[in-house]
Amino acid sequence: MMIFTLGYVFPEQLQIPVQGATVKDWNPKSFWYHPWGRSGVHRGIDIFAKEGTPVLASTGGFVIFSGKISMGGNVVLMLGAKWRLHYFAHLKNSNNHRIGFVDAGEKLGEVGTSGNAVGKSPHLHYSIRSLYPRLWLYPQLEKAKVMYAKSRMYYIDPNTLLKPSKG
């Protein structure tokens, strides 16, 4: 129980993970949009920016993976406060960051078009996923007939948490 509680000790004040981006650089209705390609629903937001724009850690945390996967292309996966995974995808390259602790605002990579974003406008796909299901959400999700309600209990809408960066 102590380890679980430890994840809630650290503050989580998220900032927009693309340098210079504002809330006008993504469609707030794209989170959980259906239909969305092979994944069925869009489990994050796409923040559009010029290719090569720095991608910054949205909060402090621990980078647990930096590399390449098929759909996301070059990605960074970070564990942050409240046991939340922060996923940064379609980066220009995947060798910019190391495994280990990062501070909010630290550069993780650059906006790109890797993975299934090849041939599309450069953007960062950003999603936040809880490590545990938020069971209290299930009744209202099921009642509202939310697509993939069981999966939706794990995903957090970045629109509700992102604040403009300070730099």
DAFENVEN-V309173 format. One record per residue. SS is DSSP state (H for helix, E for strand, L for the rest). PSI is psi in whole degrees, -180 to 180 (* if undefined). NEAR is the number of other C-alpha atoms within 10 Angstrom. Layout:
ss,psi,near
SS,PSI,NEAR
SS,PSI,NEAR
This chain:
ss,psi,near
L,-34,5
H,-40,6
H,-42,7
H,-46,10
H,-35,11
H,-34,12
L,-17,15
L,-3,13
L,-37,10
L,139,13
L,152,12
L,95,17
L,99,13
L,145,19
E,158,20
L,127,25
L,10,27
E,123,28
L,128,20
L,-3,15
L,154,17
L,175,16
H,-15,13
H,-7,9
H,7,15
L,162,18
L,113,13
L,-15,18
L,0,11
L,-20,17
L,128,19
L,27,21
L,140,15
E,141,14
E,150,11
E,87,12
H,-148,9
H,-26,9
H,-11,10
E,-56,13
E,157,17
L,111,19
L,18,25
L,-158,24
E,153,24
E,116,22
E,113,22
E,137,21
L,168,22
L,139,12
L,135,16
L,-6,16
L,135,21
E,136,22
E,127,27
E,151,23
L,127,26
L,-17,28
L,169,24
L,153,21
E,-161,23
E,116,19
E,120,22
E,-15,14
E,137,17
E,113,21
E,-153,18
E,136,19
E,162,15
L,-59,10
L,-41,16
L,-16,21
E,-131,23
E,121,26
E,160,29
E,134,27
E,125,21
E,138,25
E,122,23
E,-170,26
H,160,18
H,23,17
H,45,17
E,135,21
E,132,21
E,122,23
E,122,20
E,115,30
E,164,33
E,27,30
E,156,33
L,-39,25
L,164,21
L,6,22
L,18,15
L,-22,15
L,155,18
L,164,16
L,134,13
E,-175,11
E,144,13
E,153,21
L,156,13
L,135,18
L,-6,22
L,140,16
E,130,18
E,-24,27
E,-154,27
E,149,28
E,137,29
E,-157,29
L,37,25
L,168,26
H,-139,19
H,13,16
H,1,19
L,131,13
L,-1,9
L,172,10
L,141,13
L,135,24
E,164,29
E,124,32
E,124,24
E,127,21
E,158,22
E,128,23
E,132,22
E,144,17
L,-18,13
L,152,11
L,139,15
L,81,15
H,-30,10
H,-18,9
H,-23,14
H,-47,17
H,-44,11
H,-33,11
H,-44,16
H,-43,13
H,-39,9
L,1,10
L,45,10
L,129,14
L,130,16
L,48,14
H,-40,17
H,-41,16
H,-35,14
H,-24,20
L,-20,18
L,-23,18
E,141,22
E,134,19
L,112,20
H,-27,21
H,-33,17
H,-14,9
L,-23,13
L,137,17
E,150,16
L,143,15
L,159,18
L,-10,9
L,*,6
